[in-house]
Amino acid sequence: MNPEPDQKLFDRIRQGDVKAFETLFRAYYSILCHYATRYLKDTTEAEEIVQRLFVRLWENRKNLKIDSSVRNYLFRAVKNQCLNHLRHLQIKDEYLKAATSENDTDIDEQVEEQAEMLRLVEKAIASMPEKRQEIFRLSRQEGLKYREIAQCLSISVKTVETQISLALKTLRHSLKNHLSFFL
């Protein structure tokens, strides 16, 4: 198409002529998709960019001023959108790389800290008398209630309460120097 008919089509589009819009769309859609694919190397993304261009063209038809030919405007708009898309992908890729490396470091540190804390807790539990260890493990690791522990071990609930209290006191004392490290 030469510039005059395109400009006349665009003038009709500006007035809301859907048929003129369809004519312009059919005349340029395929070639613009091919042009965009050369930049993006992705047919689907190229088609989406061209479709968005035509949607914006229709939505902004009344305010849009095309000083050059409509053809030049469409190709320049597609090129700009492709370049913007590529920049966006590059920024997104750099952000993901940075975030992944920071997250990996954070996760590694957290895993190390948790492993160290578990080692210290286990060491503190192992330092308790055998019966206290058993009562504490039944409570905290097995999730038994004090009454259930008392029945299981044939001891009073009060004894279970006392032993749990002493176990927690031992843990607080053993870990007090390390808690600031983990906070």
CNS distance restraints for C-alpha pairs under 8 A (distance, minus, plus):
assign (resid   1 and name CA) (resid   5 and name CA) 6.89 0.50 0.50
assign (resid   1 and name CA) (resid   6 and name CA) 6.75 0.50 0.50
assign (resid   2 and name CA) (resid   6 and name CA) 6.58 0.50 0.50
assign (resid   3 and name CA) (resid   7 and name CA) 5.96 0.50 0.50
assign (resid   3 and name CA) (resid  69 and name CA) 5.43 0.50 0.50
assign (resid   3 and name CA) (resid  70 and name CA) 6.76 0.50 0.50
assign (resid   3 and name CA) (resid  71 and name CA) 7.24 0.50 0.50
assign (resid   4 and name CA) (resid   8 and name CA) 6.17 0.50 0.50
assign (resid   5 and name CA) (resid   9 and name CA) 6.04 0.50 0.50
assign (resid   6 and name CA) (resid  10 and name CA) 6.08 0.50 0.50
assign (resid   6 and name CA) (resid  24 and name CA) 7.46 0.50 0.50
assign (resid   6 and name CA) (resid  69 and name CA) 7.48 0.50 0.50
assign (resid   6 and name CA) (resid  70 and name CA) 5.92 0.50 0.50
assign (resid   6 and name CA) (resid  71 and name CA) 7.35 0.50 0.50
assign (resid   7 and name CA) (resid  11 and name CA) 6.14 0.50 0.50
assign (resid   7 and name CA) (resid  69 and name CA) 6.94 0.50 0.50
assign (resid   7 and name CA) (resid  70 and name CA) 6.18 0.50 0.50
assign (resid   8 and name CA) (resid  12 and name CA) 6.32 0.50 0.50
assign (resid   9 and name CA) (resid  13 and name CA) 6.15 0.50 0.50
assign (resid   9 and name CA) (resid  20 and name CA) 5.47 0.50 0.50
assign (resid   9 and name CA) (resid  21 and name CA) 7.37 0.50 0.50
assign (resid   9 and name CA) (resid  23 and name CA) 7.99 0.50 0.50
assign (resid   9 and name CA) (resid  24 and name CA) 7.06 0.50 0.50
assign (resid  10 and name CA) (resid  14 and name CA) 6.05 0.50 0.50
assign (resid  10 and name CA) (resid  20 and name CA) 7.36 0.50 0.50
assign (resid  10 and name CA) (resid  21 and name CA) 7.59 0.50 0.50
assign (resid  10 and name CA) (resid  24 and name CA) 8.00 0.50 0.50
assign (resid  10 and name CA) (resid  70 and name CA) 7.45 0.50 0.50
assign (resid  11 and name CA) (resid  15 and name CA) 6.61 0.50 0.50
assign (resid  12 and name CA) (resid  16 and name CA) 6.61 0.50 0.50
assign (resid  12 and name CA) (resid  17 and name CA) 5.41 0.50 0.50
assign (resid  12 and name CA) (resid  20 and name CA) 6.23 0.50 0.50
assign (resid  13 and name CA) (resid  17 and name CA) 4.82 0.50 0.50
assign (resid  13 and name CA) (resid  18 and name CA) 6.70 0.50 0.50
assign (resid  13 and name CA) (resid  20 and name CA) 5.76 0.50 0.50
assign (resid  13 and name CA) (resid  21 and name CA) 5.60 0.50 0.50
assign (resid  13 and name CA) (resid  58 and name CA) 7.56 0.50 0.50
assign (resid  13 and name CA) (resid  61 and name CA) 6.70 0.50 0.50
assign (resid  14 and name CA) (resid  61 and name CA) 4.82 0.50 0.50
assign (resid  14 and name CA) (resid  62 and name CA) 5.05 0.50 0.50
assign (resid  15 and name CA) (resid  61 and name CA) 7.94 0.50 0.50
assign (resid  15 and name CA) (resid  62 and name CA) 7.13 0.50 0.50
assign (resid  16 and name CA) (resid  61 and name CA) 7.86 0.50 0.50
assign (resid  17 and name CA) (resid  21 and name CA) 6.52 0.50 0.50
assign (resid  18 and name CA) (resid  22 and name CA) 6.19 0.50 0.50
assign (resid  19 and name CA) (resid  23 and name CA) 6.20 0.50 0.50
assign (resid  20 and name CA) (resid  24 and name CA) 6.26 0.50 0.50
assign (resid  21 and name CA) (resid  25 and name CA) 6.02 0.50 0.50
assign (resid  21 and name CA) (resid  58 and name CA) 7.66 0.50 0.50
assign (resid  22 and name CA) (resid  26 and name CA) 6.04 0.50 0.50
assign (resid  23 and name CA) (resid  27 and name CA) 6.09 0.50 0.50
assign (resid  24 and name CA) (resid  28 and name CA) 6.26 0.50 0.50
assign (resid  25 and name CA) (resid  29 and name CA) 5.39 0.50 0.50
assign (resid  25 and name CA) (resid  54 and name CA) 7.30 0.50 0.50
assign (resid  26 and name CA) (resid  30 and name CA) 7.57 0.50 0.50
assign (resid  28 and name CA) (resid  32 and name CA) 5.86 0.50 0.50
assign (resid  29 and name CA) (resid  33 and name CA) 6.13 0.50 0.50
assign (resid  29 and name CA) (resid  50 and name CA) 6.96 0.50 0.50
assign (resid  30 and name CA) (resid  34 and name CA) 6.23 0.50 0.50
assign (resid  31 and name CA) (resid  35 and name CA) 6.12 0.50 0.50
assign (resid  32 and name CA) (resid  36 and name CA) 6.06 0.50 0.50
assign (resid  32 and name CA) (resid  50 and name CA) 6.58 0.50 0.50
assign (resid  32 and name CA) (resid  74 and name CA) 7.83 0.50 0.50
assign (resid  32 and name CA) (resid  75 and name CA) 6.74 0.50 0.50
assign (resid  32 and name CA) (resid  78 and name CA) 7.09 0.50 0.50
assign (resid  33 and name CA) (resid  37 and name CA) 6.06 0.50 0.50
assign (resid  33 and name CA) (resid  43 and name CA) 7.40 0.50 0.50
assign (resid  33 and name CA) (resid  46 and name CA) 5.49 0.50 0.50
assign (resid  33 and name CA) (resid  47 and name CA) 5.39 0.50 0.50
assign (resid  33 and name CA) (resid  50 and name CA) 6.18 0.50 0.50
assign (resid  34 and name CA) (resid  38 and name CA) 6.54 0.50 0.50
assign (resid  34 and name CA) (resid  43 and name CA) 7.92 0.50 0.50
assign (resid  34 and name CA) (resid  46 and name CA) 7.66 0.50 0.50
assign (resid  35 and name CA) (resid  39 and name CA) 7.16 0.50 0.50
assign (resid  35 and name CA) (resid  75 and name CA) 7.93 0.50 0.50
assign (resid  35 and name CA) (resid  78 and name CA) 7.99 0.50 0.50
assign (resid  36 and name CA) (resid  40 and name CA) 6.20 0.50 0.50
assign (resid  36 and name CA) (resid  46 and name CA) 5.00 0.50 0.50
assign (resid  36 and name CA) (resid  47 and name CA) 7.77 0.50 0.50
assign (resid  36 and name CA) (resid  49 and name CA) 7.77 0.50 0.50
assign (resid  36 and name CA) (resid  50 and name CA) 7.68 0.50 0.50
assign (resid  36 and name CA) (resid  78 and name CA) 6.46 0.50 0.50
assign (resid  36 and name CA) (resid  79 and name CA) 6.77 0.50 0.50
assign (resid  36 and name CA) (resid  82 and name CA) 6.45 0.50 0.50
assign (resid  37 and name CA) (resid  41 and name CA) 5.01 0.50 0.50
assign (resid  37 and name CA) (resid  42 and name CA) 5.68 0.50 0.50
assign (resid  37 and name CA) (resid  43 and name CA) 5.47 0.50 0.50
assign (resid  37 and name CA) (resid  45 and name CA) 7.88 0.50 0.50
assign (resid  37 and name CA) (resid  46 and name CA) 5.23 0.50 0.50
assign (resid  39 and name CA) (resid  79 and name CA) 7.82 0.50 0.50
assign (resid  39 and name CA) (resid  82 and name CA) 6.49 0.50 0.50
assign (resid  39 and name CA) (resid  83 and name CA) 7.73 0.50 0.50
assign (resid  40 and name CA) (resid  45 and name CA) 7.26 0.50 0.50
assign (resid  40 and name CA) (resid  46 and name CA) 6.60 0.50 0.50
assign (resid  40 and name CA) (resid  82 and name CA) 6.63 0.50 0.50
assign (resid  40 and name CA) (resid  86 and name CA) 7.22 0.50 0.50
assign (resid  42 and name CA) (resid  46 and name CA) 6.14 0.50 0.50
assign (resid  43 and name CA) (resid  47 and name CA) 6.14 0.50 0.50
assign (resid  44 and name CA) (resid  48 and name CA) 6.29 0.50 0.50
assign (resid  45 and name CA) (resid  49 and name CA) 6.19 0.50 0.50
assign (resid  46 and name CA) (resid  50 and name CA) 6.31 0.50 0.50
assign (resid  46 and name CA) (resid  82 and name CA) 7.71 0.50 0.50
assign (resid  47 and name CA) (resid  51 and name CA) 6.03 0.50 0.50
assign (resid  48 and name CA) (resid  52 and name CA) 6.06 0.50 0.50
assign (resid  49 and name CA) (resid  53 and name CA) 6.17 0.50 0.50
assign (resid  49 and name CA) (resid  78 and name CA) 7.06 0.50 0.50
assign (resid  49 and name CA) (resid  81 and name CA) 6.79 0.50 0.50
assign (resid  49 and name CA) (resid  82 and name CA) 7.27 0.50 0.50
assign (resid  50 and name CA) (resid  54 and name CA) 6.39 0.50 0.50
assign (resid  50 and name CA) (resid  78 and name CA) 6.53 0.50 0.50
assign (resid  51 and name CA) (resid  55 and name CA) 6.22 0.50 0.50
assign (resid  52 and name CA) (resid  56 and name CA) 6.07 0.50 0.50
assign (resid  53 and name CA) (resid  57 and name CA) 6.02 0.50 0.50
assign (resid  53 and name CA) (resid  77 and name CA) 7.41 0.50 0.50
assign (resid  53 and name CA) (resid  78 and name CA) 7.18 0.50 0.50
assign (resid  54 and name CA) (resid  58 and name CA) 6.17 0.50 0.50
assign (resid  55 and name CA) (resid  59 and name CA) 6.12 0.50 0.50
assign (resid  56 and name CA) (resid  60 and name CA) 5.84 0.50 0.50
assign (resid  56 and name CA) (resid  61 and name CA) 7.99 0.50 0.50
assign (resid  57 and name CA) (resid  61 and name CA) 5.54 0.50 0.50
assign (resid  57 and name CA) (resid  64 and name CA) 7.71 0.50 0.50
assign (resid  60 and name CA) (resid  64 and name CA) 5.85 0.50 0.50
assign (resid  66 and name CA) (resid  70 and name CA) 6.58 0.50 0.50
assign (resid  66 and name CA) (resid  73 and name CA) 6.84 0.50 0.50
assign (resid  68 and name CA) (resid  72 and name CA) 6.54 0.50 0.50
assign (resid  68 and name CA) (resid  73 and name CA) 6.63 0.50 0.50
assign (resid  69 and name CA) (resid  73 and name CA) 6.23 0.50 0.50
assign (resid  70 and name CA) (resid  74 and name CA) 6.15 0.50 0.50
assign (resid  71 and name CA) (resid  75 and name CA) 6.30 0.50 0.50
assign (resid  72 and name CA) (resid  76 and name CA) 5.94 0.50 0.50
assign (resid  73 and name CA) (resid  77 and name CA) 5.97 0.50 0.50
assign (resid  74 and name CA) (resid  78 and name CA) 6.17 0.50 0.50
assign (resid  75 and name CA) (resid  79 and name CA) 6.11 0.50 0.50
assign (resid  76 and name CA) (resid  80 and name CA) 6.11 0.50 0.50
assign (resid  77 and name CA) (resid  81 and name CA) 6.13 0.50 0.50
assign (resid  78 and name CA) (resid  82 and name CA) 6.07 0.50 0.50
assign (resid  79 and name CA) (resid  83 and name CA) 6.20 0.50 0.50
assign (resid  80 and name CA) (resid  84 and name CA) 6.08 0.50 0.50
assign (resid  81 and name CA) (resid  85 and name CA) 6.01 0.50 0.50
assign (resid  82 and name CA) (resid  86 and name CA) 6.15 0.50 0.50
assign (resid  83 and name CA) (resid  87 and name CA) 6.14 0.50 0.50
assign (resid  84 and name CA) (resid  88 and name CA) 6.06 0.50 0.50
assign (resid  85 and name CA) (resid  89 and name CA) 6.19 0.50 0.50
assign (resid  86 and name CA) (resid  90 and name CA) 6.17 0.50 0.50
assign (resid  87 and name CA) (resid  91 and name CA) 6.14 0.50 0.50
assign (resid  88 and name CA) (resid  92 and name CA) 5.99 0.50 0.50
assign (resid  89 and name CA) (resid  93 and name CA) 5.97 0.50 0.50
assign (resid  90 and name CA) (resid  94 and name CA) 6.19 0.50 0.50
assign (resid  91 and name CA) (resid  95 and name CA) 6.06 0.50 0.50
assign (resid  92 and name CA) (resid  96 and name CA) 6.09 0.50 0.50
assign (resid  93 and name CA) (resid  97 and name CA) 6.15 0.50 0.50
assign (resid  94 and name CA) (resid  98 and name CA) 6.17 0.50 0.50
assign (resid  95 and name CA) (resid  99 and name CA) 5.95 0.50 0.50
assign (resid  96 and name CA) (resid 100 and name CA) 5.80 0.50 0.50
assign (resid  97 and name CA) (resid 101 and name CA) 6.13 0.50 0.50
assign (resid  98 and name CA) (resid 102 and name CA) 6.16 0.50 0.50
assign (resid  99 and name CA) (resid 103 and name CA) 5.89 0.50 0.50
assign (resid 100 and name CA) (resid 104 and name CA) 5.90 0.50 0.50
assign (resid 101 and name CA) (resid 105 and name CA) 6.24 0.50 0.50
assign (resid 102 and name CA) (resid 106 and name CA) 6.09 0.50 0.50
assign (resid 103 and name CA) (resid 107 and name CA) 5.83 0.50 0.50
assign (resid 104 and name CA) (resid 108 and name CA) 5.98 0.50 0.50
assign (resid 105 and name CA) (resid 109 and name CA) 6.15 0.50 0.50
assign (resid 106 and name CA) (resid 110 and name CA) 6.09 0.50 0.50
assign (resid 107 and name CA) (resid 111 and name CA) 6.02 0.50 0.50
assign (resid 108 and name CA) (resid 112 and name CA) 6.16 0.50 0.50
assign (resid 109 and name CA) (resid 113 and name CA) 6.07 0.50 0.50
assign (resid 110 and name CA) (resid 114 and name CA) 6.02 0.50 0.50
assign (resid 111 and name CA) (resid 115 and name CA) 6.03 0.50 0.50
assign (resid 112 and name CA) (resid 116 and name CA) 6.10 0.50 0.50
assign (resid 113 and name CA) (resid 117 and name CA) 6.10 0.50 0.50
assign (resid 113 and name CA) (resid 182 and name CA) 6.87 0.50 0.50
assign (resid 114 and name CA) (resid 118 and name CA) 6.07 0.50 0.50
assign (resid 115 and name CA) (resid 119 and name CA) 6.14 0.50 0.50
assign (resid 116 and name CA) (resid 120 and name CA) 6.23 0.50 0.50
assign (resid 117 and name CA) (resid 121 and name CA) 6.09 0.50 0.50
assign (resid 117 and name CA) (resid 182 and name CA) 7.94 0.50 0.50
assign (resid 118 and name CA) (resid 122 and name CA) 5.96 0.50 0.50
assign (resid 119 and name CA) (resid 123 and name CA) 6.09 0.50 0.50
assign (resid 120 and name CA) (resid 124 and name CA) 6.17 0.50 0.50
assign (resid 120 and name CA) (resid 175 and name CA) 7.19 0.50 0.50
assign (resid 121 and name CA) (resid 125 and name CA) 6.17 0.50 0.50
assign (resid 121 and name CA) (resid 171 and name CA) 6.90 0.50 0.50
assign (resid 121 and name CA) (resid 175 and name CA) 7.47 0.50 0.50
assign (resid 122 and name CA) (resid 126 and name CA) 6.06 0.50 0.50
assign (resid 123 and name CA) (resid 127 and name CA) 6.37 0.50 0.50
assign (resid 124 and name CA) (resid 128 and name CA) 6.95 0.50 0.50
assign (resid 124 and name CA) (resid 170 and name CA) 7.07 0.50 0.50
assign (resid 124 and name CA) (resid 171 and name CA) 5.92 0.50 0.50
assign (resid 124 and name CA) (resid 174 and name CA) 6.09 0.50 0.50
assign (resid 124 and name CA) (resid 175 and name CA) 7.96 0.50 0.50
assign (resid 125 and name CA) (resid 133 and name CA) 6.14 0.50 0.50
assign (resid 125 and name CA) (resid 167 and name CA) 7.57 0.50 0.50
assign (resid 125 and name CA) (resid 171 and name CA) 7.20 0.50 0.50
assign (resid 126 and name CA) (resid 133 and name CA) 7.05 0.50 0.50
assign (resid 128 and name CA) (resid 132 and name CA) 6.29 0.50 0.50
assign (resid 128 and name CA) (resid 133 and name CA) 5.90 0.50 0.50
assign (resid 128 and name CA) (resid 167 and name CA) 7.23 0.50 0.50
assign (resid 128 and name CA) (resid 170 and name CA) 7.67 0.50 0.50
assign (resid 129 and name CA) (resid 133 and name CA) 6.24 0.50 0.50
assign (resid 130 and name CA) (resid 134 and name CA) 6.28 0.50 0.50
assign (resid 131 and name CA) (resid 135 and name CA) 6.26 0.50 0.50
assign (resid 132 and name CA) (resid 136 and name CA) 5.99 0.50 0.50
assign (resid 132 and name CA) (resid 163 and name CA) 5.61 0.50 0.50
assign (resid 132 and name CA) (resid 164 and name CA) 7.23 0.50 0.50
assign (resid 132 and name CA) (resid 167 and name CA) 6.67 0.50 0.50
assign (resid 133 and name CA) (resid 137 and name CA) 6.01 0.50 0.50
assign (resid 133 and name CA) (resid 167 and name CA) 7.61 0.50 0.50
assign (resid 134 and name CA) (resid 138 and name CA) 6.11 0.50 0.50
assign (resid 135 and name CA) (resid 139 and name CA) 6.24 0.50 0.50
assign (resid 135 and name CA) (resid 149 and name CA) 6.94 0.50 0.50
assign (resid 135 and name CA) (resid 160 and name CA) 6.75 0.50 0.50
assign (resid 135 and name CA) (resid 163 and name CA) 7.06 0.50 0.50
assign (resid 135 and name CA) (resid 164 and name CA) 7.00 0.50 0.50
assign (resid 136 and name CA) (resid 140 and name CA) 5.97 0.50 0.50
assign (resid 136 and name CA) (resid 141 and name CA) 7.79 0.50 0.50
assign (resid 136 and name CA) (resid 163 and name CA) 7.52 0.50 0.50
assign (resid 136 and name CA) (resid 164 and name CA) 5.79 0.50 0.50
assign (resid 136 and name CA) (resid 167 and name CA) 6.73 0.50 0.50
assign (resid 137 and name CA) (resid 141 and name CA) 4.97 0.50 0.50
assign (resid 137 and name CA) (resid 142 and name CA) 6.50 0.50 0.50
assign (resid 138 and name CA) (resid 142 and name CA) 4.80 0.50 0.50
assign (resid 138 and name CA) (resid 143 and name CA) 6.35 0.50 0.50
assign (resid 138 and name CA) (resid 144 and name CA) 5.82 0.50 0.50
assign (resid 138 and name CA) (resid 149 and name CA) 6.81 0.50 0.50
assign (resid 139 and name CA) (resid 143 and name CA) 4.98 0.50 0.50
assign (resid 139 and name CA) (resid 144 and name CA) 4.92 0.50 0.50
assign (resid 139 and name CA) (resid 145 and name CA) 6.37 0.50 0.50
assign (resid 139 and name CA) (resid 146 and name CA) 7.09 0.50 0.50
assign (resid 139 and name CA) (resid 149 and name CA) 7.36 0.50 0.50
assign (resid 140 and name CA) (resid 144 and name CA) 7.51 0.50 0.50
assign (resid 144 and name CA) (resid 148 and name CA) 5.99 0.50 0.50
assign (resid 144 and name CA) (resid 149 and name CA) 6.28 0.50 0.50
assign (resid 145 and name CA) (resid 149 and name CA) 6.31 0.50 0.50
assign (resid 146 and name CA) (resid 150 and name CA) 6.12 0.50 0.50
assign (resid 146 and name CA) (resid 157 and name CA) 5.97 0.50 0.50
assign (resid 146 and name CA) (resid 160 and name CA) 6.13 0.50 0.50
assign (resid 146 and name CA) (resid 161 and name CA) 7.01 0.50 0.50
assign (resid 147 and name CA) (resid 151 and name CA) 6.26 0.50 0.50
assign (resid 147 and name CA) (resid 157 and name CA) 5.64 0.50 0.50
assign (resid 148 and name CA) (resid 152 and name CA) 6.04 0.50 0.50
assign (resid 149 and name CA) (resid 153 and name CA) 6.06 0.50 0.50
assign (resid 149 and name CA) (resid 157 and name CA) 7.80 0.50 0.50
assign (resid 149 and name CA) (resid 160 and name CA) 7.15 0.50 0.50
assign (resid 150 and name CA) (resid 154 and name CA) 5.58 0.50 0.50
assign (resid 150 and name CA) (resid 155 and name CA) 4.78 0.50 0.50
assign (resid 150 and name CA) (resid 156 and name CA) 5.35 0.50 0.50
assign (resid 150 and name CA) (resid 157 and name CA) 5.27 0.50 0.50
assign (resid 150 and name CA) (resid 159 and name CA) 7.86 0.50 0.50
assign (resid 150 and name CA) (resid 160 and name CA) 6.36 0.50 0.50
assign (resid 151 and name CA) (resid 155 and name CA) 6.60 0.50 0.50
assign (resid 151 and name CA) (resid 156 and name CA) 7.77 0.50 0.50
assign (resid 155 and name CA) (resid 159 and name CA) 6.59 0.50 0.50
assign (resid 155 and name CA) (resid 160 and name CA) 7.43 0.50 0.50
assign (resid 156 and name CA) (resid 160 and name CA) 6.61 0.50 0.50
assign (resid 157 and name CA) (resid 161 and name CA) 6.24 0.50 0.50
assign (resid 158 and name CA) (resid 162 and name CA) 6.16 0.50 0.50
assign (resid 159 and name CA) (resid 163 and name CA) 6.08 0.50 0.50
assign (resid 160 and name CA) (resid 164 and name CA) 6.09 0.50 0.50
assign (resid 161 and name CA) (resid 165 and name CA) 6.10 0.50 0.50
assign (resid 162 and name CA) (resid 166 and name CA) 6.19 0.50 0.50
assign (resid 163 and name CA) (resid 167 and name CA) 6.05 0.50 0.50
assign (resid 164 and name CA) (resid 168 and name CA) 6.16 0.50 0.50
assign (resid 165 and name CA) (resid 169 and name CA) 6.22 0.50 0.50
assign (resid 166 and name CA) (resid 170 and name CA) 6.19 0.50 0.50
assign (resid 167 and name CA) (resid 171 and name CA) 6.25 0.50 0.50
assign (resid 168 and name CA) (resid 172 and name CA) 6.13 0.50 0.50
assign (resid 169 and name CA) (resid 173 and name CA) 6.13 0.50 0.50
assign (resid 170 and name CA) (resid 174 and name CA) 6.00 0.50 0.50
assign (resid 171 and name CA) (resid 175 and name CA) 5.94 0.50 0.50
assign (resid 172 and name CA) (resid 176 and name CA) 5.67 0.50 0.50
assign (resid 175 and name CA) (resid 179 and name CA) 6.00 0.50 0.50
assign (resid 176 and name CA) (resid 180 and name CA) 7.68 0.50 0.50
assign (resid 177 and name CA) (resid 181 and name CA) 7.87 0.50 0.50
assign (resid 178 and name CA) (resid 182 and name CA) 6.76 0.50 0.50
assign (resid 179 and name CA) (resid 183 and name CA) 6.24 0.50 0.50
